[in-house]
Amino acid sequence: MKKIFFVITSLIICSLANATNDTTRLAINAYPVDLDYQLKASEVYTPLGTLFTPSMQQSLDITASMYNLAFYTLDRIKWTKIKQPFLRPLAQTLTFYSAIIGLTFFPFGDSWLHEEFHRSILTYHGIHSHDQVYDFPIFSSLISVNDVSDSALIAFKASSPADFIRLHEAGIEGEYLLINRLNTLNFFYNQDYPYYIPELLIALNSFYYVWSCHTQVAQKITQQLNQKEINIKDRDFTGLDFTAWVYDLFRPDEPYSARGTHPSGTGIDRYRKPSDLTAQELSYLKRQGYMQLINFISPFLLNINGFTYGQLKFNFAFRYFLTSFGSDLTIHNYLKTNRLNLIISTHFFHNYNKTFPGLELQVVDYSFFHKHLILNTDFQIFAQPKNFDFHTQEPMFGSSATINMGIKALPHTFIRLGITAKTKGWVAGIVQQTETLNGFLGLTYRF
């Protein structure tokens, strides 16, 4: 369920009244084929319906492209044609404000990405759902993924408890990946767009959302929803994401039906309230809320898109993900030379008892054959808790590799071919936590 939205954008947007950008760089990615996932989706939806339930990779590319396109368009507006000194900053502020609202609440924006990351896990496990963002809930404080049956959730948790736990946290996983993608656009492509605005909003909202799930605010909201949602079809799949996340994280083997009967007398009592949590669970959830503040450690948030030392450009960002076994603290190091674009990331995976290390290397847009071919790679090696267990101290070693090749077909257009292979393990943005081999096909437009 989408977090409560902070209405603070107007204050931030006003600071853009005198902002300028010199770049016209545009990078649009679309991957209509994500093979393994779409085969699963075709078992749940009609061919038309599969278009509205994208994979994690597909939804992330769509939303990042929408942000890039929106800021590119705003950057191209000739504000100087407005002669009146008062109307110019007012028009600019209102335009940016409208763009942020649209990117927050409309399909293909931030809220849509959040809900589609939830849905991709449901779809992959054969469960039908509906993203309420398609109903255009403008300024709604709560947005649901509904039209999910109780029987499907019962079977899901019984068959794959680790994926069921991840289901709750997947929304902000997608949003943090969106921040990473926008940082990449500014750092490597020198776009210099004000992506720090959505980054700040996402970081603020995610901190408050996770933290508030242990409070009486969450208790009150959940009680109100239970009184309102009489029909099972209208109910969100989980309620407030992180109250449910910590509940199932500590109880992976508890049958879903043990939640009891909904207060209306119809269906299962899906939504977990703070009063359903033990003191230990409340303490852990509160701590995870405060840990979200780590996501503010980044020069990108201050609109500093890089530092230079001779021929080297560099920057960094801390990212704190919740996972199916606890959390992942990632430190991204962005490096750019005349020929090579790199992101070197260290991972610190945590369950309740132990920290497990990981290392990731990404090559971004390495070009050769006179820029007719572009290569992107992402390699990871990691140790994670064995079988995603929240309490174990035994490691599970694994790796992941993605190779993506772009072939120039038109002056600004590349055909993209890619493959991902991974062992068992949690990798942000990959829906499968089991071993997988997946191919994808798409297009990239660069201008």
Stockholm file with secondary structure:
# STOCKHOLM 1.0

chainA/1-447         MKKIFFVITSLIICSLANATNDTTRLAINAYPVDLDYQLKASEVYTPLGTLFTPSMQQSLDITASMYNLAFYTLDRIKWTKIKQPFLRPLAQTLTFYSAIIGLTFFPFGDSWLHEEFHRSILTYHGIHSHDQVYDFPIFSSLISVNDVSDSALIAFKASSPADFIRLHEAGIEGEYLLINRLNTLNFFYNQDYPYYIPELLIALNSFYYVWSCHTQVAQKITQQLNQKEINIKDRDFTGLDFTAWVYDLFRPDEPYSARGTHPSGTGIDRYRKPSDLTAQELSYLKRQGYMQLINFISPFLLNINGFTYGQLKFNFAFRYFLTSFGSDLTIHNYLKTNRLNLIISTHFFHNYNKTFPGLELQVVDYSFFHKHLILNTDFQIFAQPKNFDFHTQEPMFGSSATINMGIKALPHTFIRLGITAKTKGWVAGIVQQTETLNGFLGLTYRF
#=GR chainA/1-447 SS CCCCCCCCHHHHHHTTTTCCCCCCCCEEEEEEEEHHHHHHHTTTSCHHHHTTSCCHHHHHHHHHHHHHHHHHHHHHSCGGGCCCTTHHHHHHHHHHHHHHHHHHHSTTSHHHHHHHHHHHHHHHTTCCCEEGGGGCCTTCSCCCEECCCHHHHHHHHHHCHHHHHHHHHHHHHHHHHHHHHHHHHHHHHCCCCCTHHHHHHHHHHHHHHHHHTTSHHHHHHHHHHHHHCCSGGGSCSSSSHHHHHHHHHHCTTSCGGGGCBCTTSSSBCCCCCGGGSCHHHHHHHHHHHHHGGGGGCCGGGGTCCCEEETTEEEEEEEEEEECSSSEEEEEEEEEECSSCEEEEEEEEEECSSCEEEEEEEEEEEEEETTTTEEEEEEEEEEEEEGGGCSSCCCEEEEEEEEEEEEEEEETTEEEEEEEEEECSSCCTTCSCCSCEEEEEEEEEEEC
#=GC SS_cons         CCCCCCCCHHHHHHTTTTCCCCCCCCEEEEEEEEHHHHHHHTTTSCHHHHTTSCCHHHHHHHHHHHHHHHHHHHHHSCGGGCCCTTHHHHHHHHHHHHHHHHHHHSTTSHHHHHHHHHHHHHHHTTCCCEEGGGGCCTTCSCCCEECCCHHHHHHHHHHCHHHHHHHHHHHHHHHHHHHHHHHHHHHHHCCCCCTHHHHHHHHHHHHHHHHHTTSHHHHHHHHHHHHHCCSGGGSCSSSSHHHHHHHHHHCTTSCGGGGCBCTTSSSBCCCCCGGGSCHHHHHHHHHHHHHGGGGGCCGGGGTCCCEEETTEEEEEEEEEEECSSSEEEEEEEEEECSSCEEEEEEEEEECSSCEEEEEEEEEEEEEETTTTEEEEEEEEEEEEEGGGCSSCCCEEEEEEEEEEEEEEEETTEEEEEEEEEECSSCCTTCSCCSCEEEEEEEEEEEC
//
